[in-house]
Amino acid sequence: MNKVHITAYLNSHEYTYDLSSHHFKRESQNMSHSNELIRLESELRGNTLRIYWYFLSHSNEPVGVRRVQRELALSSPSVASHHMQKLQRLGLLENRRGEYFLIEKVKVGFLKLFIEMGGLLLPRYLFYAVFFTAMLLTYLLVYPQTLSGHNLISLMFGSIACLILWIETIRIRREAPF
């Protein structure tokens, strides 16, 4: 079968043109979905990512161009508008009478390191850090502390795990775009 691969995105789906039947055929859902995620990851960078992050943290409310421009300290409303229209073309935002709404949440690239809880975006490692810290504190409070090898090894491994997880949590949060 003679096919010409045309990367055409219509409603977030990829199509292939078949020369013999002169019809476009939709690619398989899995292939289309993975290609869409790759495309989103390549597009969500810089100010576009910062604006998307802003919408994720304000997901239940309409947001205007000037508000985004002011709160993210962008150079002009047209810069904010450009990136918001880009997010709209990607199928992540919807424009209703000048107000933009978040319509799709995706976890690509840097966003995979965060979990949304109660409107907050928290680093994924935060939960592990809290868990291991609670385990270490429980161990310190419940078991009698002596200078035995067992206690020293337990305290060493628990402390190192807590330290690494807290450092990673803080590092990821500092690298967040907003």
C-alpha positions as CSV (number, residue, x, y, z in Angstrom):
1,M,0.0,0.0,0.0
2,N,1.4,3.4,-1.0
3,K,1.3,5.8,2.0
4,V,2.5,9.2,2.4
5,H,3.0,10.2,6.0
6,I,1.6,13.6,6.6
7,T,1.9,14.9,10.1
8,A,-1.5,16.5,10.4
9,Y,-3.1,17.1,13.7
10,L,-6.8,17.5,13.8
11,N,-8.5,17.4,17.2
12,S,-5.2,16.0,18.7
13,H,-5.1,13.0,16.3
14,E,-2.4,12.1,13.7
15,Y,-3.5,11.1,10.2
16,T,-1.7,9.2,7.4
17,Y,-2.6,9.8,3.7
18,D,-3.2,6.6,1.6
19,L,-2.3,7.2,-2.1
20,S,-4.3,4.2,-3.4
21,S,-7.6,5.1,-1.8
22,H,-7.0,8.9,-1.6
23,H,-8.2,9.0,2.0
24,F,-6.7,10.1,5.3
25,K,-6.6,7.4,7.9
26,R,-6.3,8.0,11.6
27,E,-3.2,6.4,13.2
28,S,-3.6,4.0,16.1
29,Q,-4.6,5.6,19.4
30,N,-1.5,4.5,21.2
31,M,0.9,5.8,18.6
32,S,-1.1,9.0,18.3
33,H,-1.1,9.5,22.1
34,S,2.6,8.9,22.5
35,N,3.3,11.3,19.6
36,E,1.0,13.9,21.2
37,L,2.9,13.6,24.5
38,I,6.2,14.0,22.7
39,R,4.9,17.0,20.9
40,L,3.5,18.5,24.1
41,E,6.8,18.0,25.9
42,S,8.7,19.8,23.2
43,E,6.2,22.7,23.2
44,L,6.0,23.1,27.0
45,R,9.1,25.1,27.7
46,G,10.1,28.5,28.9
47,N,7.3,31.0,29.3
48,T,4.8,28.5,27.9
49,L,5.6,26.1,30.7
50,R,5.5,29.0,33.3
51,I,2.0,30.0,32.0
52,Y,0.8,26.4,32.0
53,W,2.1,26.0,35.5
54,Y,0.2,29.1,36.5
55,F,-3.0,27.6,35.0
56,L,-2.5,24.4,36.9
57,S,-2.3,26.2,40.2
58,H,-5.4,28.3,39.3
59,S,-7.3,25.5,37.5
60,N,-10.8,26.3,38.7
61,E,-11.0,29.9,37.7
62,P,-11.0,31.9,34.5
63,V,-7.8,33.8,33.9
64,G,-7.3,36.8,31.6
65,V,-4.2,37.8,29.5
66,R,-3.4,40.9,31.6
67,R,-3.6,39.0,34.9
68,V,-1.1,36.4,33.6
69,Q,1.2,39.2,32.3
70,R,1.2,41.0,35.6
71,E,1.5,38.0,37.9
72,L,4.3,36.3,35.9
73,A,6.0,39.7,35.2
74,L,6.0,39.2,31.4
75,S,7.2,42.1,29.3
76,S,3.8,42.7,27.7
77,P,0.2,41.4,27.4
78,S,1.0,40.3,23.8
79,V,3.7,37.9,25.1
80,A,1.2,36.4,27.5
81,S,-1.4,36.2,24.8
82,H,1.0,34.5,22.4
83,H,1.8,31.7,24.9
84,M,-1.8,31.3,26.0
85,Q,-2.9,30.9,22.3
86,K,-0.1,28.3,21.9
87,L,-1.5,26.4,24.9
88,Q,-5.0,26.7,23.3
89,R,-3.6,25.2,20.0
90,L,-2.1,22.4,22.1
91,G,-5.6,21.7,23.4
92,L,-4.7,22.6,27.0
93,L,-6.7,25.9,27.3
94,E,-10.0,27.1,26.1
95,N,-10.8,30.8,25.4
96,R,-14.3,31.9,26.3
97,R,-14.9,35.6,25.7
98,G,-11.3,36.7,26.5
99,E,-11.0,34.5,29.6
100,Y,-8.9,31.3,29.4
101,F,-9.8,28.1,31.2
102,L,-7.7,25.0,31.8
103,I,-9.3,22.1,30.0
104,E,-6.6,19.4,30.0
105,K,-4.0,18.5,32.5
106,V,-0.9,16.6,31.2
107,K,2.1,15.3,33.0
108,V,5.0,15.6,30.6
109,G,8.7,16.4,31.3
110,F,9.3,18.4,34.4
111,L,5.6,18.2,35.4
112,K,5.9,14.4,36.0
113,L,7.8,15.3,39.2
114,F,4.7,16.9,40.8
115,I,1.4,15.8,42.2
116,E,-1.7,18.0,42.5
117,M,-3.3,18.0,45.9
118,G,-6.0,20.5,46.9
119,G,-5.0,23.0,44.3
120,L,-1.3,22.8,45.2
121,L,1.4,21.3,43.0
122,L,3.7,19.4,45.4
123,P,7.0,17.6,44.5
124,R,6.5,13.9,44.3
125,Y,9.5,13.3,46.6
126,L,7.8,15.3,49.4
127,F,5.6,12.3,50.3
128,Y,8.6,9.9,50.5
129,A,10.6,12.5,52.6
130,V,7.7,12.9,55.0
131,F,7.2,9.1,55.3
132,F,10.9,8.3,55.9
133,T,11.2,11.2,58.4
134,A,8.1,9.9,60.3
135,M,9.5,6.4,60.3
136,L,12.9,7.7,61.7
137,L,11.2,9.8,64.4
138,T,9.0,6.8,65.3
139,Y,12.1,4.6,65.6
140,L,13.8,7.2,67.8
141,L,10.8,7.5,70.1
142,V,9.6,3.9,70.4
143,Y,12.8,1.9,70.6
144,P,15.4,2.4,73.4
145,Q,18.5,4.1,72.0
146,T,21.7,2.4,72.8
147,L,25.1,2.4,71.0
148,S,24.5,-1.1,69.6
149,G,25.5,-1.8,66.0
150,H,21.8,-2.4,65.1
151,N,20.7,1.1,66.3
152,L,23.7,2.9,64.7
153,I,23.1,1.2,61.3
154,S,19.3,1.9,61.5
155,L,19.9,5.5,62.4
156,M,22.5,5.9,59.7
157,F,20.4,4.5,56.9
158,G,17.3,6.3,58.1
159,S,19.1,9.6,58.3
160,I,20.8,9.3,54.9
161,A,17.5,8.4,53.3
162,C,15.7,11.4,54.9
163,L,18.5,13.7,53.9
164,I,18.6,12.6,50.2
165,L,14.8,12.8,49.9
166,W,14.6,16.2,51.5
167,I,17.4,17.5,49.3
168,E,15.7,16.2,46.2
169,T,12.3,17.7,47.2
170,I,13.8,21.1,47.8
171,R,15.9,21.0,44.6
172,I,12.9,20.1,42.5
173,R,10.7,22.8,44.1
174,R,13.4,25.4,43.4
175,E,13.6,24.4,39.8
176,A,9.9,24.8,39.3
177,P,9.0,27.5,36.8
178,F,6.6,29.3,39.1
